[in-house]
């Protein structure tokens, strides 16, 4: 097939898809930079100066290598605003943000946007930027990220970018939800560096520990200073060694034949240490981890939905690890224990609700690690 020439519909669509993906990168970067500025103003009283543009361009270009798709990376570095973005990138790195973790996640957002544009170029939404503050408040929870965006001097530019993305058929709410998660990581990384230079204070529960509370960490013993921004440290905090982690990653890939990209997104997700810790606890208890993981291919509802694919895969893996092997969730995944709901219902018949005790090793809807029995050995003794 001949390569399309400039002006042909295919080439125009592909070019617009790349440019729109670059816009999404700029949006997430602008939000991350707003969080950095806000954190430094709040903690230090002033923002740190941006590094020199020329040096930042060279350093940032080296950071982008292999961390963003080539076409998006090329379009990004060719843009007129690249020097400013390069300065923002290097300022984030100087502030303590790990770009090797941040940039691949931004790349995932950009690829999703690129695919959406290619599939939906015909849709055009014509709304003024005045509506975006209301939408932002409806989409993002109150907290440091939303506060940083709305108080940033670049908010008008952020709103204009959101409007342009929407005009190209992009689900801006989904991008904002993903950018919010990254913004929290940026906020915590910068706070950690600033805190290191301050007088030590009494230990408090970290943001990652608080945000992980719920289905992701049910039954797990998280330390107060739990830190997902440093994967090696997070795994150590959960008492999972490198060899054990590799074993769990291999189990995931074996459970998802032909889905290498999806498996890679799962094991590279920010919340992966929590998934690995759950697998370790099940393994310690003698439960069939591989049989549970097979549920990822039996129920592929994670392919669609809000948020990034990596986040959906994390949630789907926790769900399938928490129910008996072979059981596929009907409709949306349950948020509460279905067993507890049935046991309290007065309308459920005897054949469903009055199962003799001990008839099955685990009840549907109850995580295996919550069953009665000998307590599994703690990770620290592993």
KATA-V409215 format. One record per helix or strand of 3 or more residues. SS is the DSSP state (H for helix, E for strand). FROM is the first residue (numbers start at 1). TO is the last residue. If there is no record, write none. Layout:
ss=SS from=FROM to=TO
ss=SS from=FROM to=TO
This chain:
ss=H from=9 to=44
ss=H from=53 to=64
ss=H from=70 to=78
ss=H from=82 to=94
ss=H from=99 to=119
ss=H from=129 to=139
ss=H from=144 to=151
ss=H from=155 to=167
ss=H from=172 to=196
ss=H from=207 to=212
ss=H from=231 to=237
ss=H from=242 to=255
ss=H from=260 to=268
ss=H from=272 to=284
ss=H from=289 to=293
ss=H from=295 to=298
ss=H from=301 to=303
ss=H from=309 to=321
ss=H from=338 to=343
ss=H from=350 to=353
ss=H from=368 to=370
ss=H from=379 to=381
